[in-house]
């Protein structure tokens, strides 16, 4: 096929290709948002469990972290989608992907949250208790507002990484961006053109997240005069 014929064919197929890829991008954003919500919620609970005075609670949290941090995410997705079906538990592909990314991400974010909380000077907590605050109120009013900006950069990096890692969900037939790109390639054989378009879409999805994280970081950290 001549270059002119290739360009003509690409121009004819471009509207359908873009429409299909944009639908996939929407599914990718939904998958990322749902997985991040689960990861952040469970990760915060695990961070609190790691700080617990009760040894059994810390042991459970530690066991969770060792399991989910040391098993590849793709293996976890296969277990949730294909493995559970073998014992009669059938999950929709998207639900299995959200659980997989969420449970795996919780192990990562729990360490981010725990280290951010530990970075706040313990003396501030003790001072709050000395003036009559309860431990819970001291944690909410004194510790968390200072731990939040510390956790932001790492949390933002995790979110961007999660957005890109959702391409692994195509292995479980989740109709996200990478899955739809693969289907288009098998139909059109326009491999280079389609994957270049996918790269641009991922870039445009990631950049606003990075800019938002930088903006939130500036807003949450008090201005310091040089």
ZAPAMI-987160 format. One record per residue: residue number from 1; residue in one letter; x, y, z of N, C-alpha, C, O in turn. Coordinates in Angstrom, 1 decimal, decimal comma. Layout:
# ZAPAMI-987160
 seq type    n.x    n.y    n.z   ca.x   ca.y   ca.z    c.x    c.y    c.z    o.x    o.y    o.z
 NUM    A      X      Y      Z      X      Y      Z      X      Y      Z      X      Y      Z
...
# end
This chain:
# ZAPAMI-987160
 seq type    n.x    n.y    n.z   ca.x   ca.y   ca.z    c.x    c.y    c.z    o.x    o.y    o.z
   1    X    0,9   -1,2    0,0    0,0    0,0    0,0    0,9    1,2    0,0    1,8    1,4    0,8
   2    X    0,6    2,2   -0,9    1,4    3,4   -1,0    1,2    4,3    0,2    0,2    4,1    0,9
   3    X    2,1    5,3    0,4    1,9    6,2    1,5    0,6    7,0    1,3   -0,1    7,3    2,3
   4    X    0,3    7,4    0,1   -0,9    8,2   -0,1   -2,1    7,4    0,2   -3,1    7,9    0,8
   5    X   -2,1    6,1   -0,2   -3,2    5,2    0,2   -3,3    5,0    1,7   -4,5    5,0    2,2
   6    X   -2,2    4,9    2,3   -2,2    4,7    3,8   -2,8    5,9    4,5   -3,6    5,8    5,4
   7    X   -2,4    7,1    4,0   -2,9    8,3    4,6   -4,4    8,5    4,4   -5,1    8,9    5,3
   8    X   -4,8    8,1    3,2   -6,2    8,2    2,9   -7,1    7,3    3,7   -8,1    7,6    4,2
   9    X   -6,5    6,0    3,9   -7,2    5,1    4,8   -7,3    5,6    6,2   -8,3    5,4    6,9
  10    X   -6,2    6,1    6,7   -6,1    6,6    8,1   -7,1    7,7    8,3   -7,8    7,8    9,3
  11    X   -7,2    8,7    7,3   -8,1    9,8    7,4   -9,5    9,3    7,4  -10,4    9,9    8,2
  12    X   -9,8    8,2    6,7  -11,2    7,7    6,7  -11,6    7,0    8,0  -12,7    7,1    8,5
  13    X  -10,6    6,4    8,6  -10,8    5,7    9,9  -10,7    6,5   11,1  -11,1    6,1   12,2
  14    X  -10,0    7,7   11,0   -9,7    8,5   12,1  -10,9    8,8   13,1  -10,7    8,7   14,3
  15    X  -12,0    9,2   12,5  -13,1    9,5   13,4  -13,5    8,4   14,3  -13,8    8,5   15,5
  16    X  -13,6    7,2   13,7  -14,0    6,0   14,5  -12,9    5,6   15,5  -13,2    5,2   16,6
  17    X  -11,7    5,8   15,1  -10,6    5,4   16,0  -10,6    6,3   17,2  -10,5    5,9   18,3
  18    X  -10,7    7,6   16,9  -10,7    8,6   18,1  -11,9    8,4   19,0  -11,8    8,4   20,2
  19    X  -13,1    8,1   18,4  -14,3    7,9   19,2  -14,1    6,6   20,1  -14,4    6,6   21,3
  20    X  -13,6    5,6   19,5  -13,3    4,3   20,3  -12,3    4,6   21,4  -12,5    4,1   22,5
  21    X  -11,2    5,3   21,1  -10,2    5,5   22,1  -10,7    6,4   23,2  -10,3    6,3   24,3
  22    X  -11,5    7,4   22,8  -12,0    8,3   23,9  -13,0    7,6   24,8  -13,0    7,9   26,0
  23    X  -13,8    6,7   24,3  -14,6    5,8   25,1  -13,7    5,0   26,1  -14,0    4,9   27,3
  24    X  -12,6    4,5   25,6  -11,7    3,8   26,4  -11,0    4,7   27,5  -10,8    4,3   28,6
  25    X  -10,7    5,9   27,1  -10,2    6,9   28,0  -11,1    7,2   29,2  -10,7    7,3   30,3
  26    X  -12,4    7,3   28,8  -13,4    7,4   29,9  -13,5    6,3   30,9  -13,6    6,5   32,1
  27    X  -13,4    5,1   30,3  -13,3    3,9   31,2  -12,1    3,9   32,0  -12,1    3,4   33,2
  28    X  -11,0    4,3   31,5   -9,7    4,4   32,2   -9,8    5,3   33,4   -9,4    5,0   34,5
  29    X  -10,4    6,5   33,2  -10,6    7,5   34,2  -11,5    6,9   35,3  -11,2    7,1   36,5
  30    X  -12,6    6,3   34,9  -13,5    5,7   35,9  -12,8    4,6   36,7  -12,9    4,6   38,0
  31    X  -12,1    3,8   36,1  -11,3    2,7   36,8  -10,3    3,3   37,7  -10,1    2,8   38,8
  32    X   -9,6    4,3   37,3   -8,6    5,0   38,1   -9,2    5,6   39,3   -8,7    5,5   40,5
  33    X  -10,3    6,4   39,1  -11,0    7,1   40,3  -11,5    6,1   41,3  -11,3    6,3   42,5
  34    X  -12,2    5,0   40,8  -12,7    4,0   41,8  -11,6    3,3   42,5  -11,8    3,1   43,7
  35    X  -10,6    2,9   41,8   -9,5    2,2   42,4   -8,8    3,1   43,5   -8,4    2,6   44,5
  36    X   -8,6    4,3   43,1   -7,9    5,3   44,0   -8,7    5,5   45,3   -8,2    5,6   46,4
  37    X  -10,0    5,6   45,1  -10,9    5,8   46,3  -10,8    4,7   47,2  -10,7    4,8   48,5
  38    X  -10,8    3,4   46,7  -10,7    2,3   47,5   -9,3    2,2   48,2   -9,2    1,9   49,4
  39    X   -8,2    2,5   47,4   -6,9    2,4   47,9   -6,6    3,4   49,0   -6,0    3,1   50,0
  40    X   -7,1    4,7   48,8   -6,9    5,7   49,8   -7,6    5,4   51,1   -7,1    5,6   52,2
  41    X   -8,9    4,9   51,0   -9,7    4,6   52,2   -9,1    3,5   53,0   -8,8    3,6   54,2
  42    X   -8,8    2,4   52,3   -8,3    1,2   53,0   -6,8    1,5   53,4   -6,4    1,0   54,5
  43    X   -6,1    2,3   52,6   -4,7    2,6   53,0   -4,6    3,4   54,3   -3,8    3,2   55,1
  44    X   -5,6    4,3   54,4   -5,6    5,1   55,7   -5,9    4,2   56,9   -5,3    4,4   57,9
  45    X   -6,9    3,3   56,7   -7,2    2,4   57,8   -6,0    1,5   58,2   -5,7    1,3   59,3
  46    X   -5,3    1,0   57,1   -4,1    0,2   57,4   -3,0    1,0   58,1   -2,3    0,5   59,0
  47    X   -2,9    2,3   57,7   -1,9    3,2   58,4   -2,2    3,3   59,9   -1,3    3,3   60,7
  48    X   -3,5    3,5   60,2   -3,9    3,6   61,6   -3,6    2,3   62,3   -3,2    2,2   63,5
  49    X   -3,9    1,1   61,6   -3,7   -0,2   62,2   -2,2   -0,4   62,5   -1,8   -1,0   63,5
  50    X   -1,3    0,1   61,6    0,1    0,0   61,8    0,6    0,8   63,1    1,6    0,4   63,7
  51    X   -0,2    1,8   63,4    0,2    2,6   64,6   -0,5    2,2   65,8   -0,3    2,8   66,9
  52    X   -1,3    1,1   65,8   -2,1    0,7   66,9   -1,2    0,2   68,0   -0,1   -0,3   67,8
  53    X   -1,7    0,3   69,3   -0,9   -0,3   70,4   -1,2   -1,8   70,5   -0,4   -2,4   71,3
  54    X   -2,1   -2,3   69,8   -2,4   -3,7   69,9   -1,6   -4,5   68,9   -1,7   -4,3   67,7
  55    X   -0,8   -5,4   69,4    0,0   -6,2   68,5   -0,7   -7,0   67,5   -0,3   -7,0   66,3
  56    X   -1,9   -7,7   67,8   -2,6   -8,4   66,7   -3,1   -7,5   65,6   -3,0   -7,9   64,4
  57    X   -3,5   -6,3   65,9   -3,9   -5,4   64,9   -2,7   -5,0   64,0   -2,9   -5,0   62,8
  58    X   -1,6   -4,7   64,6   -0,4   -4,4   63,8    0,0   -5,6   62,9    0,5   -5,4   61,8
  59    X   -0,1   -6,8   63,5    0,3   -8,0   62,8   -0,6   -8,2   61,6    0,0   -8,6   60,5
  60    X   -1,9   -8,0   61,7   -2,8   -8,1   60,5   -2,4   -7,1   59,4   -2,3   -7,5   58,3
  61    X   -2,2   -5,9   59,8   -1,8   -4,9   58,8   -0,5   -5,2   58,2   -0,4   -5,0   57,0
  62    X    0,4   -5,7   58,9    1,8   -6,0   58,4    1,6   -7,2   57,4    2,3   -7,2   56,4
  63    X    0,8   -8,2   57,8    0,6   -9,3   56,9    0,0   -8,9   55,6    0,4   -9,4   54,5
  64    X   -1,0   -8,0   55,6   -1,6   -7,5   54,4   -0,6   -6,8   53,5   -0,6   -7,1   52,3
  65    X    0,2   -6,0   54,1    1,2   -5,2   53,3    2,2   -6,2   52,7    2,5   -6,1   51,5
  66    X    2,7   -7,2   53,4    3,6   -8,2   52,8    3,0   -8,9   51,7    3,7   -9,2   50,7
  67    X    1,7   -9,3   51,8    1,1  -10,0   50,8    0,9   -9,2   49,5    1,3   -9,7   48,4
  68    X    0,3   -8,0   49,6   -0,1   -7,3   48,4    1,1   -6,5   47,8    1,0   -6,1   46,6
  69    X    2,1   -6,2   48,6    3,3   -5,5   48,0    4,2   -6,5   47,3    5,0   -6,0   46,4
  70    X    4,2   -7,7   47,6    5,2   -8,7   47,1    4,6   -9,6   46,0    5,3  -10,5   45,5
  71    X    3,3   -9,5   45,7    2,7  -10,2   44,6    2,4   -9,3   43,5    1,8   -8,3   43,7
  72    X    2,9   -9,6   42,2    2,6   -8,7   41,1    1,1   -8,4   40,9    0,3   -9,2   41,1
  73    X    0,9   -7,1   40,6   -0,5   -6,7   40,4   -1,2   -7,5   39,3   -2,4   -7,8   39,5
  74    X   -0,5   -7,9   38,3   -1,2   -8,7   37,2   -1,6  -10,0   37,8   -2,7  -10,5   37,4
  75    X   -0,8  -10,6   38,6   -1,2  -11,9   39,2   -2,4  -11,7   40,1   -3,3  -12,6   40,1
  76    X   -2,5  -10,6   40,8   -3,6  -10,4   41,7   -4,9  -10,2   40,8   -6,0  -10,7   41,2
  77    X   -4,8   -9,6   39,7   -5,9   -9,4   38,8   -6,4  -10,7   38,3   -7,6  -11,0   38,2
  78    X   -5,4  -11,6   37,9   -5,8  -12,9   37,4   -6,5  -13,8   38,5   -7,5  -14,5   38,2
  79    X   -6,0  -13,7   39,7   -6,6  -14,4   40,8   -8,1  -13,9   41,0   -9,0  -14,7   41,2
  80    X   -8,3  -12,6   41,1   -9,6  -12,1   41,3  -10,6  -12,4   40,2  -11,7  -12,7   40,4
  81    X  -10,1  -12,3   38,9  -11,0  -12,5   37,8  -11,2  -13,9   37,4  -12,3  -14,4   37,1
  82    X  -10,0  -14,6   37,3  -10,1  -16,0   36,8  -10,1  -17,0   38,0  -10,8  -18,0   37,9
  83    X   -9,3  -16,8   39,0   -9,2  -17,7   40,1  -10,4  -17,9   40,9  -10,8  -19,0   41,2
  84    X  -11,1  -16,7   41,2  -12,3  -16,8   42,0  -13,4  -17,5   41,3  -14,3  -18,1   41,9
  85    X  -13,4  -17,4   40,0  -14,4  -18,0   39,2  -14,4  -19,6   39,3  -15,4  -20,2   39,1
  86    X  -13,2  -20,1   39,6  -13,0  -21,5   39,7  -13,7  -22,0   41,0  -14,0  -23,2   41,0
  87    X  -13,9  -21,2   41,9  -14,6  -21,6   43,2  -16,0  -21,1   43,3  -16,6  -21,0   44,3
  88    X  -16,5  -20,6   42,1  -17,9  -20,2   42,1  -18,2  -18,7   42,3  -19,3  -18,3   42,4
  89    X  -17,1  -17,9   42,5  -17,3  -16,5   42,7  -16,9  -15,8   41,4  -15,7  -15,6   41,1
  90    X  -17,9  -15,3   40,7  -17,7  -14,7   39,4  -17,9  -13,2   39,6  -18,9  -12,7   39,9
  91    X  -16,8  -12,4   39,3  -16,8  -11,0   39,4  -16,8  -10,4   38,0  -16,1  -10,9   37,1
  92    X  -17,6   -9,3   37,8  -17,4   -8,6   36,5  -16,0   -8,1   36,3  -15,3   -7,8   37,3
  93    X  -15,5   -8,0   35,1  -14,1   -7,7   34,8  -13,8   -6,3   35,5  -12,7   -6,2   36,1
  94    X  -14,7   -5,4   35,4  -14,4   -4,0   35,9  -14,3   -4,1   37,4  -13,4   -3,4   38,0
  95    X  -15,2   -4,8   38,1  -15,2   -4,9   39,5  -13,9   -5,6   40,0  -13,3   -5,2   41,0
  96    X  -13,5   -6,7   39,3  -12,3   -7,4   39,7  -11,1   -6,4   39,5  -10,2   -6,5   40,4
  97    X  -11,1   -5,6   38,5   -9,9   -4,7   38,3   -9,9   -3,6   39,4   -8,8   -3,3   39,9
  98    X  -11,1   -3,1   39,7  -11,1   -2,1   40,8  -10,6   -2,7   42,1   -9,8   -2,0   42,8
  99    X  -11,1   -3,9   42,4  -10,6   -4,5   43,7   -9,1   -4,8   43,6   -8,4   -4,6   44,6
 100    X   -8,6   -5,3   42,5   -7,2   -5,6   42,4   -6,4   -4,3   42,5   -5,4   -4,4   43,4
 101    X   -6,7   -3,3   41,8   -5,9   -2,1   41,9   -6,1   -1,4   43,3   -5,1   -0,9   43,8
 102    X   -7,3   -1,5   43,8   -7,6   -0,8   45,1   -6,9   -1,5   46,2   -6,2   -0,9   47,1
 103    X   -6,9   -2,9   46,3   -6,3   -3,6   47,3   -4,8   -3,5   47,3   -4,1   -3,4   48,3
 104    X   -4,2   -3,6   46,1   -2,8   -3,4   45,9   -2,3   -2,0   46,2   -1,3   -1,8   46,9
 105    X   -3,1   -1,0   45,8   -2,7    0,4   46,1   -2,8    0,7   47,6   -2,1    1,6   48,0
 106    X   -3,7    0,1   48,3   -3,9    0,4   49,7   -2,6    0,0   50,4   -2,2    0,7   51,4
 107    X   -1,9   -1,0   50,0   -0,7   -1,4   50,7    0,4   -0,3   50,4    1,2    0,0   51,3
 108    X    0,4    0,3   49,3    1,4    1,3   49,0    1,0    2,6   49,7    1,9    3,2   50,3
 109    X   -0,2    3,0   49,6   -0,6    4,3   50,3   -0,6    4,2   51,8   -0,4    5,2   52,4
 110    X   -0,8    3,0   52,3   -0,7    2,9   53,8    0,7    3,3   54,3    0,8    4,0   55,4
 111    X    1,7    3,0   53,6    3,0    3,4   54,0    3,3    4,9   53,8    4,0    5,5   54,6
 112    X    2,7    5,4   52,7    2,8    6,9   52,5    2,1    7,6   53,6    2,7    8,5   54,2
 113    X    0,9    7,2   54,0    0,2    7,9   55,1    0,9    7,7   56,4    1,0    8,6   57,2
 114    X    1,3    6,5   56,7    2,0    6,2   58,0    3,2    7,1   58,1    3,5    7,7   59,2
 115    X    4,1    7,1   57,1    5,3    7,9   57,2    5,0    9,4   57,3    5,8   10,1   58,0
 116    X    4,0    9,8   56,6    3,6   11,2   56,7    3,1   11,6   58,1    3,4   12,7   58,7
 117    X    2,3   10,7   58,7    1,9   11,0   60,1    3,0   11,0   61,1    3,1   11,8   62,0
 118    X    3,9   10,0   60,9    5,1    9,9   61,8    6,1   11,1   61,6    6,8   11,4   62,5
 119    X    6,0   11,8   60,5    6,9   12,9   60,2    6,5   14,1   61,0    7,3   15,0   61,2
 120    X    5,3   14,2   61,5    4,8   15,3   62,4    5,4   15,1   63,8    5,4   14,0   64,4
 121    X    6,0   16,2   64,3    6,6   16,1   65,6    5,6   15,6   66,7    4,6   16,2   66,8
 122    X    6,0   14,6   67,3    5,2   14,0   68,4    4,9   14,9   69,5    3,9   14,8   70,2
 123    X    5,8   15,9   69,7    5,7   16,8   70,8    4,4   17,6   70,7    3,8   18,1   71,6
 124    X    4,0   17,9   69,4    2,7   18,6   69,2    1,5   17,9   69,7    0,6   18,4   70,3
 125    X    1,5   16,5   69,5    0,5   15,7   70,0    0,4   15,7   71,5   -0,6   15,8   72,2
 126    X    1,6   15,6   72,1    1,7   15,7   73,6    1,3   17,0   74,1    0,6   17,1   75,2
 127    X    1,6   18,1   73,4    1,2   19,4   73,9   -0,3   19,6   73,8   -1,0   20,2   74,7
 128    X   -1,0   19,0   72,8   -2,4   19,1   72,6   -3,1   18,3   73,8   -4,1   18,7   74,3
 129    X   -2,5   17,2   74,1   -3,1   16,4   75,3   -2,9   17,2   76,6   -3,8   17,1   77,5
 130    X   -1,8   17,9   76,7   -1,6   18,6   77,9   -2,5   19,8   78,1   -2,8   20,2   79,3
 131    X   -3,1   20,3   77,0   -4,1   21,4   77,2   -5,5   20,9   77,2   -6,5   21,7   77,1
 132    X   -5,7   19,6   77,3   -7,0   19,0   77,5   -7,7   18,4   76,3   -8,8   17,9   76,4
 133    X   -7,0   18,4   75,1   -7,6   17,7   74,0   -7,6   16,2   74,1   -6,7   15,6   74,8
 134    X   -8,6   15,6   73,6   -8,7   14,1   73,5   -7,7   13,6   72,5   -7,3   14,4   71,5
 135    X   -7,2   12,4   72,6   -6,3   11,8   71,5   -6,9   11,9   70,1   -6,2   12,3   69,2
 136    X   -8,2   11,6   70,0   -8,9   11,7   68,7   -8,9   13,1   68,1   -8,6   13,3   67,0
 137    X   -9,2   14,0   69,0   -9,3   15,4   68,5   -7,9   15,9   68,2   -7,8   16,7   67,2
 138    X   -6,9   15,6   69,0   -5,6   16,0   68,7   -5,1   15,4   67,3   -4,5   16,1   66,6
 139    X   -5,5   14,2   67,1   -5,1   13,6   65,8   -5,8   14,3   64,6   -5,1   14,6   63,6
 140    X   -7,1   14,6   64,8   -7,8   15,2   63,7   -7,4   16,7   63,5   -7,3   17,1   62,3
 141    X   -7,2   17,4   64,5   -7,0   18,8   64,5   -5,5   19,2   64,3   -5,2   20,3   63,8
 142    X   -4,6   18,4   64,9   -3,2   18,8   64,9   -2,3   18,0   64,0   -1,6   18,5   63,2
 143    X   -2,5   16,7   64,0   -1,6   15,8   63,3   -2,0   15,7   61,8   -1,2   15,9   60,9
 144    X   -3,3   15,4   61,5   -3,7   15,2   60,1   -3,5   16,4   59,2   -3,0   16,3   58,1
 145    X   -3,8   17,7   59,7   -3,6   18,8   58,8   -2,1   19,0   58,4   -1,8   19,6   57,4
 146    X   -1,2   18,6   59,3    0,2   18,7   58,9    0,7   17,5   58,1    1,7   17,6   57,3
 147    X    0,1   16,3   58,3    0,5   15,2   57,6    0,0   15,2   56,1    0,7   14,6   55,2
 148    X   -1,1   15,9   55,9   -1,7   15,9   54,6   -0,7   16,5   53,5   -0,5   15,8   52,5
 149    X   -0,1   17,7   53,7    0,8   18,2   52,7    2,0   17,3   52,5    2,6   17,3   51,4
 150    X    2,5   16,6   53,6    3,6   15,8   53,4    3,3   14,6   52,5    4,2   14,1   51,8
 151    X    2,1   14,1   52,6    1,7   12,9   51,8    1,3   13,2   50,4    1,3   12,4   49,5
 152    X    1,1   14,5   50,1    0,6   14,9   48,8    1,5   14,5   47,6    1,0   13,8   46,7
 153    X    2,8   14,8   47,6    3,6   14,4   46,4    3,6   13,0   46,1    3,5   12,6   45,0
 154    X    3,8   12,1   47,2    3,8   10,7   47,0    2,5   10,2   46,5    2,4    9,2   45,7
 155    X    1,4   10,7   47,1    0,1   10,3   46,7   -0,2   10,7   45,3   -0,8    9,9   44,5
 156    X    0,2   11,9   44,9    0,0   12,3   43,5    0,8   11,4   42,5    0,3   11,0   41,5
 157    X    2,0   11,0   42,9    2,8   10,1   42,0    2,1    8,8   41,9    2,1    8,1   40,9
 158    X    1,6    8,3   43,0    0,9    7,0   43,0   -0,3    7,1   42,1   -0,6    6,1   41,3
 159    X   -1,1    8,2   42,1   -2,3    8,3   41,3   -1,9    8,3   39,8   -2,6    7,7   39,0
 160    X   -0,9    9,0   39,4   -0,4    9,0   38,0    0,0    7,6   37,6   -0,3    7,2   36,5
 161    X    0,8    7,0   38,5    1,2    5,6   38,2    0,0    4,7   38,1    0,0    3,8   37,2
 162    X   -1,0    4,9   38,9   -2,2    4,0   38,9   -2,9    4,2   37,5   -3,4    3,3   36,9
 163    X   -3,0    5,5   37,1   -3,6    5,8   35,8   -3,0    5,0   34,7   -3,7    4,4   33,8
 164    X   -1,7    4,9   34,7   -1,0    4,2   33,6   -1,1    2,7   33,8   -1,1    1,9   32,9
 165    X   -1,0    2,2   35,1   -1,1    0,8   35,4   -2,4    0,2   35,0   -2,5   -1,0   34,9
 166    X   -3,5    1,0   34,9   -4,8    0,4   34,5   -4,8   -0,2   33,2   -5,7   -1,0   32,9
 167    X   -3,7    0,0   32,4   -3,6   -0,7   31,1   -3,5   -2,2   31,3   -3,8   -3,0   30,4
 168    X   -3,0   -2,6   32,5   -2,9   -4,0   32,8   -4,3   -4,7   32,9   -4,5   -5,9   32,7
 169    X   -5,4   -3,9   33,1   -6,7   -4,4   33,2   -7,2   -5,0   31,9   -8,2   -5,8   31,9
 170    X   -6,5   -4,6   30,8   -6,9   -5,2   29,5   -6,7   -6,7   29,5   -7,3   -7,4   28,7
 171    X   -5,8   -7,2   30,3   -5,6   -8,7   30,4   -6,8   -9,4   30,9   -7,0  -10,6   30,7
 172    X   -7,7   -8,7   31,7   -8,9   -9,2   32,2  -10,1   -8,8   31,4  -11,3   -8,8   31,8
 173    X   -9,9   -8,3   30,2  -10,9   -7,9   29,2  -11,7   -6,7   29,7  -12,9   -6,5   29,3
 174    X  -11,1   -5,8   30,5  -11,8   -4,5   30,9  -11,7   -3,6   29,7  -10,5   -3,4   29,2
 175    X  -12,8   -3,0   29,2  -12,7   -2,2   28,0  -12,2   -0,8   28,2  -12,8    0,2   27,9
 176    X  -10,9   -0,7   28,8  -10,3    0,6   29,0   -9,5    0,9   27,8   -9,6    0,3   26,7
 177    X   -8,7    2,0   27,9   -8,0    2,5   26,8   -7,1    1,5   26,1   -7,1    1,4   24,8
 178    X   -6,2    0,8   26,8   -5,3   -0,1   26,2   -6,0   -1,3   25,5   -5,6   -1,7   24,5
 179    X   -7,1   -1,8   26,1   -7,9   -2,8   25,5   -8,5   -2,4   24,2   -8,4   -3,2   23,2
 180    X   -9,1   -1,2   24,2   -9,7   -0,8   22,9   -8,6   -0,5   21,9   -8,9   -0,7   20,7
 181    X   -7,5    0,0   22,3   -6,4    0,2   21,3   -6,0   -1,2   20,7   -5,7   -1,3   19,5
 182    X   -5,8   -2,2   21,5   -5,5   -3,5   21,0   -6,5   -4,0   20,0   -6,1   -4,6   19,0
 183    X   -7,8   -3,8   20,3   -8,8   -4,3   19,4   -8,7   -3,5   18,1   -8,9   -4,1   17,0
 184    X   -8,5   -2,2   18,2   -8,4   -1,4   16,9   -7,2   -1,9   16,1   -7,3   -1,9   14,8
 185    X   -6,1   -2,2   16,7   -4,9   -2,6   16,0   -5,2   -3,9   15,2   -4,8   -4,1   14,1
 186    X   -5,9   -4,8   15,9   -6,2   -6,1   15,3   -7,2   -5,9   14,1   -7,3   -6,8   13,2
 187    X   -8,0   -4,9   14,1   -9,0   -4,6   13,0   -8,4   -3,8   11,9   -8,7   -4,0   10,7
 188    X   -7,5   -2,9   12,2   -7,0   -1,9   11,2   -5,6   -2,1   10,8   -5,2   -1,7    9,7
 189    X   -4,8   -2,8   11,7   -3,3   -2,9   11,5   -2,6   -1,6   11,4   -1,4   -1,5   10,9
 190    X   -3,2   -0,6   12,0   -2,5    0,7   12,0   -1,8    0,8   13,4   -2,2    1,7   14,2
 191    X   -0,8    0,0   13,6   -0,2   -0,2   15,0    0,4    1,1   15,4    0,1    1,6   16,5
 192    X    1,3    1,7   14,6    2,0    2,9   15,0    1,1    4,0   15,3    1,2    4,7   16,3
 193    X    0,2    4,3   14,4   -0,7    5,4   14,5   -1,6    5,3   15,7   -1,8    6,3   16,4
 194    X   -2,1    4,1   16,0   -3,0    4,0   17,1   -2,3    4,1   18,4   -2,8    4,8   19,4
 195    X   -1,1    3,5   18,6   -0,4    3,5   19,8    0,2    4,9   20,1    0,4    5,3   21,2
 196    X    0,5    5,6   19,0    1,0    7,0   19,2   -0,2    7,9   19,8    0,0    8,7   20,6
 197    X   -1,4    7,6   19,2   -2,6    8,3   19,7   -2,9    8,0   21,2   -3,2    8,9   22,0
 198    X   -2,7    6,7   21,5   -2,9    6,3   22,9   -1,9    7,0   23,8   -2,2    7,4   24,9
 199    X   -0,6    7,1   23,4    0,4    7,7   24,2    0,0    9,2   24,5    0,2    9,7   25,6
 200    X   -0,5    9,9   23,4   -0,9   11,3   23,6   -2,1   11,4   24,6   -2,1   12,3   25,4
 201    X   -3,0   10,4   24,5   -4,2   10,5   25,4   -3,7   10,3   26,8   -4,2   11,0   27,7
 202    X   -2,9    9,3   27,1   -2,4    9,1   28,4   -1,6   10,3   28,9   -1,8   10,7   30,1
 203    X   -0,9   11,0   28,1   -0,2   12,2   28,5   -1,2   13,3   28,9   -1,0   14,0   29,9
 204    X   -2,3   13,5   28,1   -3,3   14,5   28,4   -4,1   14,1   29,6   -4,6   15,0   30,3
 205    X   -4,2   12,9   30,0   -4,9   12,5   31,2   -4,0   12,7   32,4   -4,5   13,0   33,5
 206    X   -2,7   12,5   32,3   -1,7   12,5   33,4   -1,4   14,0   33,8   -1,2   14,3   34,9
 207    X   -1,2   14,8   32,8   -0,7   16,2   33,0   -1,7   17,0   34,0   -1,2   17,6   34,9
 208    X   -3,0   17,0   33,8   -3,9   17,7   34,7   -3,7   17,2   36,1   -3,8   18,0   37,1
 209    X   -3,5   15,9   36,3   -3,4   15,3   37,7   -2,1   15,9   38,3   -2,1   16,3   39,5
 210    X   -1,0   15,9   37,6    0,2   16,4   38,1    0,1   17,9   38,4    0,6   18,3   39,5
 211    X   -0,6   18,7   37,6   -0,7   20,1   37,9   -1,6   20,3   39,1   -1,4   21,2   39,9
 212    X   -2,7   19,5   39,2   -3,6   19,6   40,4   -2,8   19,3   41,7   -3,0   20,0   42,7
 213    X   -2,0   18,3   41,6   -1,2   17,9   42,8   -0,3   19,0   43,2   -0,2   19,4   44,4
 214    X    0,4   19,6   42,3    1,3   20,8   42,6    0,5   21,9   43,1    1,0   22,6   44,1
 215    X   -0,7   22,2   42,6   -1,5   23,3   43,0   -2,0   23,0   44,5   -1,9   23,9   45,3
 216    X   -2,4   21,8   44,7   -2,9   21,4   46,1   -1,7   21,5   47,1   -1,9   21,9   48,2
 217    X   -0,6   21,1   46,6    0,6   21,2   47,5    0,9   22,6   47,9    1,2   22,9   49,1
 218    X    0,9   23,5   46,9    1,2   24,9   47,2    0,1   25,5   48,2    0,4   26,3   49,0
 219    X   -1,2   25,1   48,0   -2,2   25,7   48,8   -2,2   25,1   50,2   -2,6   25,8   51,1
 220    X   -1,7   23,9   50,4   -1,7   23,3   51,7   -0,5   23,6   52,6   -0,6   23,5   53,8
 221    X    0,5   24,1   52,0    1,7   24,5   52,7    1,8   26,0   53,0    1,7   26,7   52,0
 222    X    1,8   26,4   54,2    1,9   27,9   54,5    3,0   28,5   53,8    4,1   28,0   53,6
 223    X    2,8   29,7   53,3    3,8   30,5   52,6    5,0   30,8   53,5    4,8   31,3   54,7
 224    X    6,2   30,6   53,1    7,4   30,9   53,9    8,2   32,0   53,2    8,6   31,8   52,0
 225    X    8,4   33,0   53,9    9,3   34,1   53,3   10,7   33,6   53,2   11,2   32,9   54,1
 226    X   11,3   34,0   52,1   12,7   33,6   51,9   13,6   34,5   52,7   14,8   34,4   52,6
# end
